[in-house]
Amino acid sequence: MNKRKKATIHDIASKLGITASTVSRALNNHPRISDATKKLVTKAAKDINYQPNNIAAALRNGKSRLIGIIVPTVNRNFFSSVVRGIEEIANQLNYKVIISQSYENFEQEVQIVDTLLSARVDGIIMSISKNTENFEHLDRVKEKNIPLVLFDRITDSVEVNQVVIDDYMGAYKTVEHLIANGYKRIAHFTNPRKINIYSERMRGYIDALKAHGMEYDQNLVIESNMQLEDGQQCVKTMLDQGLEFDAIFSSSDYAAMGALQALKERGIAIPAQVGLAGFGNEPFTSFTTPSLTSVDQVSIPMGNVAAELFFELLKADPKKYVPQKTVLKPDLIIRESSTRTPSKPNSTPNSK
């Protein structure tokens, strides 16, 4: 069976009895082409299922009007919301996005970057994977003078535009809130890979303890991959080892949710015996029992800013442009899991 021939602008021109150059101008909304002709061309293109060749157009015009977006995964509310924020700005300027997932895999991330460059995208907006420690693929993007913006998970190894929230302050305010509610032995769940978001949240945790005259105990810092099952295991480990704690600040809502489940299984009351707070303000945090205190990462505004920086860079002279780092203010969303009256008597899970 012969494959159906792909429609071209010449097919549209033949159908309408006009030149191919007129069709091209009409499809690109050229001001010298009348609205009537543009409507005829658009209808004819739809009738014959014409699909523009973006790569060929990029070679001719130097612009594909495509932005490559790379995220670890799109099934997290944070990343999907950032993408939405990017699209809000991109769509206004008649740009489209190509979304790819690294699945926290460095090799996959490198392949995606190379593929997007081959597809002639006008630039890349991305959040690096947990396993990315080599940044040569990002250097290649810069060497080609392709606009690159990093958000959330960033690196200082490559000088590019960056958009983050103040992870340090988000953690500091959360721990301060727990202390204000009478908690004195606050555990911290973090990730062993020292990427920016986790190291900043750890710094905020430590500084908040010290600012309130509380001792930092390394034994209360538990490292994991921060998934739901990791939160469950972290709680079981602390209880089995006899560690005394009366609150948990998790750098991930998913690990916090796992901790909540494990505490309930052991019959430990939340927040009476153990206070609990996460990070991310995932949609499920308001539906748990008790509802989960968390830090909102203002994801849609983050996407808006990342897109705005991208378009600013797109118009700038790359030799003169000075990369910017935008730090957004996070919001602490206080819910039931961390609000108890400080004066009420309580006992920690492993207190004697």
VOGU-3710 file (C-alpha; in Angstrom, 3 decimals, decimal comma):
1> mnkrkkatih> 0,000/0,000/0,000  1,370/3,393/-0,984  1,689/5,971/1,735  -0,486/9,005/1,274  1,535/11,936/-0,029  1,941/14,728/2,486  0,138/17,935/1,503  2,271/20,987/0,670  1,714/24,702/0,129  1,905/23,981/-3,606
11> diasklgita> -1,215/21,797/-3,277  -3,036/24,680/-1,592  -1,821/27,089/-4,295  -3,020/24,768/-7,057  -6,397/24,320/-5,375  -6,954/28,092/-5,093  -5,210/29,195/-8,274  -2,710/31,429/-6,495  1,062/31,328/-6,032  2,820/29,261/-3,389
21> stvsralnnh> 4,462/32,416/-2,040  1,015/33,955/-1,478  -0,057/30,813/0,406  3,071/30,981/2,561  2,490/34,629/3,402  -1,165/33,982/4,202  -0,308/31,107/6,545  2,215/33,341/8,298  -0,341/36,161/8,694  1,574/38,589/6,468
31> prisdatkkl> 0,035/42,094/6,683  0,044/42,554/2,884  -2,291/39,582/2,386  -6,000/40,374/2,648  -8,173/38,812/5,346  -10,329/37,200/2,644  -7,330/35,428/1,100  -6,089/34,339/4,541  -9,486/32,763/5,265  -9,516/30,935/1,914
41> vtkaakdiny> -5,990/29,629/2,446  -6,710/28,529/6,032  -9,838/26,649/4,909  -8,027/24,986/1,998  -5,170/23,953/4,299  -7,659/22,351/6,663  -9,523/20,628/3,815  -6,409/18,872/2,514  -4,971/18,258/6,015  -1,907/20,419/5,445
51> qpnniaaalr> 0,643/20,271/8,284  3,433/22,876/8,286  7,028/21,648/8,395  8,309/23,505/11,440  11,912/22,422/10,970  11,951/23,621/7,352  10,299/26,859/8,440  12,893/27,294/11,168  15,691/26,822/8,638  14,136/29,457/6,363
61> ngksrligii> 13,103/31,993/8,964  15,468/31,304/11,843  12,480/30,813/14,186  10,379/27,705/14,859  8,102/29,417/17,414  8,585/26,320/19,580  9,827/26,194/23,190  11,208/22,960/24,591  10,186/22,281/28,193  11,953/19,571/30,209
71> vptvnrnffs> 10,582/18,448/33,581  11,366/15,413/35,749  7,713/14,308/35,475  4,399/15,873/34,507  2,275/13,844/36,928  3,172/16,180/39,797  0,934/19,185/40,302  3,920/21,491/40,724  5,507/20,733/37,354  2,228/20,631/35,445
81> svvrgieeia> 1,272/23,995/36,959  4,625/25,530/35,984  4,031/24,314/32,415  0,601/25,944/32,508  2,209/29,209/33,618  4,710/29,022/30,748  1,944/28,316/28,223  -0,113/31,273/29,441  2,648/33,615/28,293  3,747/31,604/25,240
91> nqlnykviis> 0,241/31,345/23,790  -0,199/35,113/23,962  2,842/35,445/21,710  1,804/32,657/19,313  4,434/30,214/20,595  3,843/26,533/21,278  5,611/24,189/23,678  7,080/20,702/23,416  6,979/18,971/26,814  9,449/16,183/27,639
101> qsyenfeqev> 10,059/14,201/30,835  13,484/13,149/32,125  12,007/10,772/34,741  14,889/11,855/37,025  17,312/10,171/34,584  20,455/12,068/33,576  21,018/10,184/30,311  17,390/10,755/29,320  17,768/14,461/30,067  20,834/14,703/27,819
111> qivdtllsar> 19,040/12,909/24,961  16,046/15,233/25,270  18,250/18,331/25,067  19,938/16,997/21,923  16,569/16,105/20,374  15,135/19,550/21,079  18,188/21,210/19,543  17,789/19,009/16,454  14,125/20,034/16,284  15,260/23,669/16,062
121> vdgiimsisk> 13,348/24,875/19,112  13,838/28,570/19,784  14,881/27,836/23,352  14,588/25,532/26,360  12,999/25,982/29,793  13,811/23,158/32,203  14,113/21,783/35,719  17,084/19,438/36,088  16,743/15,879/37,342  17,801/14,753/40,815
131> ntenfehldr> 20,622/12,738/39,241  22,141/15,484/37,092  25,658/16,365/38,223  27,315/16,931/34,826  26,136/20,008/32,915  27,969/19,722/29,592  24,629/19,335/27,762  23,547/22,730/29,111  26,854/24,230/28,041  26,104/23,032/24,492
141> vkekniplvl> 22,816/24,923/24,557  24,594/28,103/25,646  27,343/27,681/23,036  24,668/27,692/20,323  23,240/30,935/21,763  19,921/29,143/22,363  17,933/30,797/25,186  17,947/28,610/28,306  15,998/29,181/31,518  16,191/26,917/34,575
151> fdritdsvev> 13,432/26,783/37,180  13,073/25,237/40,640  15,972/22,790/40,391  18,892/24,848/39,192  22,674/24,808/39,140  25,229/27,565/39,545  27,600/25,644/37,258  26,008/27,242/34,177  25,304/30,972/33,972  21,713/31,163/32,717
161> nqvviddymg> 18,425/32,750/33,731  16,967/31,052/36,814  13,607/31,133/38,582  13,235/29,661/42,065  11,230/30,167/45,190  12,949/31,094/48,440  13,272/27,489/49,629  15,322/28,642/52,605  12,594/30,988/53,843  9,848/28,439/53,154
171> ayktvehlia> 11,633/25,933/55,391  12,526/28,526/58,022  8,916/29,724/58,352  7,632/26,138/58,554  10,008/25,131/61,346  9,320/28,413/63,154  5,593/27,634/62,931  6,154/24,180/64,438  8,207/25,669/67,268  5,480/28,243/67,954
181> ngykriahft> 3,035/25,354/68,366  5,156/23,825/71,112  7,126/21,200/69,197  10,681/20,721/70,454  12,112/17,650/68,708  11,569/18,325/64,994  12,775/15,721/62,504  13,607/16,637/58,917  13,105/14,430/55,838  15,427/15,366/52,974
191> nprkiniyse> 17,040/13,972/49,828  20,649/12,703/49,910  21,510/14,458/46,629  22,480/18,008/47,500  20,619/19,801/44,730  19,641/23,375/45,442  16,078/22,913/46,681  16,956/20,330/49,325  20,142/22,013/50,523  18,294/25,333/50,912
201> rmrgyidalk> 15,414/23,699/52,821  17,940/21,966/55,077  19,662/25,310/55,721  16,347/26,930/56,625  15,531/24,047/58,983  18,867/24,328/60,826  18,839/28,113/61,078  15,268/28,195/62,433  16,200/25,734/65,166  19,292/27,742/66,136
211> ahgmeydqnl> 17,418/31,072/66,049  15,008/29,706/68,657  17,692/28,233/70,925  17,029/24,629/69,898  19,782/22,096/69,357  20,357/20,662/65,879  20,455/16,866/66,084  21,897/15,117/63,017  20,085/11,927/64,071  16,767/13,643/63,329
221> viesnmqled> 17,717/14,288/59,690  16,536/11,340/57,598  17,535/11,000/53,940  15,472/9,234/51,273  14,068/9,628/47,756  11,124/11,523/49,277  8,361/9,347/47,824  5,285/8,190/49,749  6,810/4,838/50,664  9,998/6,598/51,810
231> gqqcvktmld> 8,010/8,720/54,250  6,453/5,567/55,676  9,850/3,910/56,048  11,467/6,990/57,616  8,848/7,062/60,384  9,176/3,321/61,004  12,973/3,679/61,186  12,807/6,499/63,742  10,303/4,644/65,895  12,184/1,336/65,715
241> qglefdaifs> 15,450/3,084/66,641  13,809/4,765/69,623  14,449/8,314/68,386  12,480/10,911/70,303  10,613/13,350/68,052  7,400/15,310/68,278  7,253/16,864/64,800  8,334/16,194/61,218  9,177/18,752/58,559  9,387/16,981/55,205
251> ssdyaamgal> 10,884/18,538/52,068  8,225/16,685/50,064  4,457/16,413/50,479  4,638/12,830/49,263  7,027/11,779/52,028  4,894/13,760/54,502  1,828/11,820/53,341  3,711/8,551/53,863  4,704/9,726/57,338  1,084/10,541/58,146
261> qalkergiai> 0,016/7,027/57,159  2,780/5,374/59,196  2,023/7,474/62,297  -1,656/6,566/62,073  -0,790/2,867/61,773  1,164/3,135/65,053  -1,737/4,917/66,762  0,146/8,202/67,115  -2,158/11,225/67,200  -1,570/14,091/64,757
271> paqvglagfg> -1,064/16,900/65,770  -1,473/16,125/69,503  1,603/13,877/69,701  3,389/14,633/66,431  3,093/17,725/64,263  3,562/17,298/60,521  4,382/19,670/57,662  5,334/19,106/54,040  6,545/21,128/51,073  4,834/21,635/47,708
281> nepftsfttp> 1,157/22,123/48,565  0,088/19,224/46,361  -3,713/19,036/45,835  -4,106/16,064/48,186  -2,749/18,016/51,180  -6,096/19,705/51,822  -7,987/16,386/51,702  -5,955/14,264/54,119  -7,168/13,626/57,674  -5,915/15,726/59,306
291> sltsvdqvsi> -5,262/18,191/56,485  -1,562/18,710/55,854  0,363/21,926/56,466  2,584/22,662/53,475  4,584/25,315/51,617  3,012/26,535/48,394  5,600/26,981/45,615  3,613/29,546/43,583  4,044/27,313/40,541  1,938/29,193/37,963
301> pmgnvaaelf> 3,675/32,541/38,692  6,989/30,664/38,461  6,026/29,471/34,968  4,951/33,002/34,008  8,294/34,453/35,099  10,299/31,680/33,392  8,491/32,391/30,104  8,945/36,154/30,462  12,688/35,692/31,026  12,816/33,393/28,002
311> fellkadpkk> 11,227/35,961/25,690  13,400/38,715/27,134  16,469/36,639/26,333  15,116/35,776/22,880  15,146/39,462/21,945  18,467/40,288/23,619  22,037/40,254/22,341  23,435/37,047/23,913  26,910/38,609/24,113  25,663/41,501/26,225
321> yvpqktvlkp> 22,874/39,852/28,195  23,506/39,325/31,914  21,647/36,239/33,270  19,132/36,924/36,030  18,043/34,930/39,058  14,471/35,586/40,161  13,513/34,454/43,664  9,783/34,208/44,385  8,246/34,329/47,853  6,628/31,042/48,989
331> dliiresstr> 3,423/30,820/51,035  3,109/28,692/54,184  -0,348/27,090/54,142  -1,162/26,206/57,764  -3,610/23,330/58,209  -4,663/20,879/60,943  -1,561/18,634/60,997  0,605/21,201/62,785  -1,734/23,310/64,886  -1,969/22,339/68,523
341> tpskpnstpn> -2,114/24,550/71,599  1,455/24,846/72,942  0,329/24,845/76,582  -1,403/21,460/76,330  0,567/18,535/77,787  1,863/16,070/75,205  4,221/13,156/74,925  6,614/12,345/72,118  6,246/8,906/70,458  9,366/7,415/72,068
351> sk> 9,574/9,519/75,245  10,089/7,556/78,446
//
